[in-house]
Amino acid sequence: ARVFQALRIEVNAEMDELEAILAAAASLVRPGGRLAVMSYHSLEDRRVKRLLRSGATGGDSPPRDFYGNSLAPWTPLTRQPVFASDAEIEANPRARSVRLRVGERSSHPAPEAAAG
């Protein structure tokens, strides 16, 4: 199953598509708006987690102001991902691997916009 998953991810360029939408999300969502992302495996979840914490899918830490406050364009609404309940998994077995992460758009620009 993992080999098939790896082939599907590569053939469909799923990581590239995810990177593209996550990069565009800050310009598509107004300040105060929310972004909810469901990820089905750790490769997706890692990128989403990094985006919500630092504003970039790479390992860079968010820029900080003079006082050390984060200038990340997203504020995670939950520290940990939300998992499906036992009742949901019983009704929908595919839900057992999904993780939901939600972030709120701050008024800070995305790192790419701030640099340019």
Secondary structure, DSSP 8 states (H G I E B T S, - for coil): -HHHHHHHHHHTTHHHHHHHHHHHHHHHS-TT-EEEEEESSHHHHHHHHHHHHHSSSSS----B-TTS-B--SEEES-SS-EE--HHHHHH-GGGGG-EEEEEEE-SS--HHHHH-
